[in-house]
Amino acid sequence: MSLADELLADLEEEGEDVLEDEDVAINDELVEEVGEQLPDTNTYNRVGSVAKLASSQSYKDLIAKMQSQLDLEEIPPVTAPLEADPQYKLIVELSSLAADIDQELNVIHKFVRDKYEKRFPELESLVPNALEYLAAVKLLGNDIATKGQNKQILR
């Protein structure tokens, strides 16, 4: 192996370390950004204080538009370019709304988890799915001892 080959091999090895360090730094930045988006749920007592999507006017308008389109007996033909079609625009807006709903679900899960973890800290590790966690908390409520032993509920 020539000196040039050894030098290239050394540079490639050092470059991988630098890339790994950069990847870790980028991942840390992404984690910080996501963490900043969720509101602090410890200062609120009601879920409506942190979850405001369902009460927003834009949400209500989009749901009403969607319902009116679903109630149509005949699908109107596409007469303009796809990007100008009102139904296409509605689908794009509803797609954005789906992402907002997912974010809202994460906020609600964090709120419930923060409130309920004092009572049953192991529940999050037992039920990792957010929707199932919310259903379990709803089912258990404040009476863990009695409802946790109810065999009919578990079936």
N, C-alpha and C positions, 0 to 999 in steps of 0.2 A: 504494500500500500504506500502510495507516494505521500509526501508531505502535504500536498494540496488536498488530497482526498481526506487525510486526517483532519485538516483544518476545516473543510466543509462539513465533516461529520460532527466536529465539536460545535460549529456554528448552528447546525440543525438542532442539536440537543439543547443548546442554550435558548434558541428561538422557541422551542416547545414550552419551556418554563415560562418565558415571557408571555406567550399566548395564554397559558393556563392562568397566570396571575391576572391578565387583562379580563379573561372570562369570569373569574371570581369577582373582580371589581365590578364588572357590568352586572352580574347576577345580584350582588349586594345592593347596587343602585336600584334595580328593578324591584327588589323586595322592599326597600325603603319607600319607593313610589307607591306600591300597592298598599302598604301599611298606612300611608298618609291619607289615602282616599276614604278609608272607613272612619266614621265618626266615633268619638269616644262614647261608649254606651254606658259607662259607669255613672255618668251624671244624669241619666234619664231614668224615669220610672215606668214610662209607658212606651210600648212599641211604636205607637203613632208619632212619638217624638223623633224617632230616628228613621222610620219608614214612611216616606211621604209620597211615593209614586202613585199609589192607588187613589189618593185624594187630589192629585194634580189635575188641572183642567186639560192639559195636553193628552194625558192618559185616557181620560173620560171621552174626549173627542175622537181619539183613534179607535177606541173600543166601539163607540157609536157608529163610526164610519164602517168598521169591519162588520158589525152586525147588520147594517143596512145592505151591504154587499152580499152577505150570506142569505139575507131574506129575499133577494131578487130571484124570481122564478126563471128568468132567462138571462143568460150571460151575454152582455153586450159585446159586439165584435170589436176587434182592435182596428181602429181607423187611422191612427197616427203612428209615427215611429214609436217603438216600444218605450223609449225614455220619456215620451210625452203622454203616454197612456195613463189615465187617472188610476186605474186598477194597479198598474205597475208601480206608480208612485206610492200608493197605499201599501203595497207589499214591502217596498223598501222602508217605509216609515215603521211598519209593524216589525220588520226584522231588527231595526234599531231599538224598538221598544222591547223586543225579546232580550236583547243584551242588557237593557236597563232593568228588566225584571230579574235577570240573573244576578245583577249587582245588588239589587234590593233584597233578594233572597239571602245573599251573603251577609248583608247588614243585619237582617232579622235574625239569622242564625247566630251571628256574633253577639247580638243583644241577648238572646235567650240563653246562649251558652254562658255568657258572663254572669247573668242573674242566677242560673240554675247550678253552676259548677260548685257553688258553696254547699248546696244541698246534696248533690250526688256527683262528686268529681270524676268518678270512673265512667260515667255515661258517655262522654265524648270518645273514649277509646273503645267502648263497646259498640257504639253506633256512630261510625264515621260519616255517613251520608247526611247532609244537611236536612233534607226533607224528612228522612226517617228519624233523625234526632228531634226535630220539632214535633213529629207525631208521638214519639216516646214521651217527651216532656208533657205534651197535652194529655196523654193517657195517664201518666203517673201523677201529674199535678203536684199537690203538696202532701199527699198521703202515700208515700213510697211503700211503707210497711204493709198496708192493707192491699193496695192494688198490685204490688209486686208479687204477692202470693196468689193472686186470682188466676187459676189455671185456665179458666174459660177464655180470658182475654188473650192468653198466649197462643191459643189455637188458631 
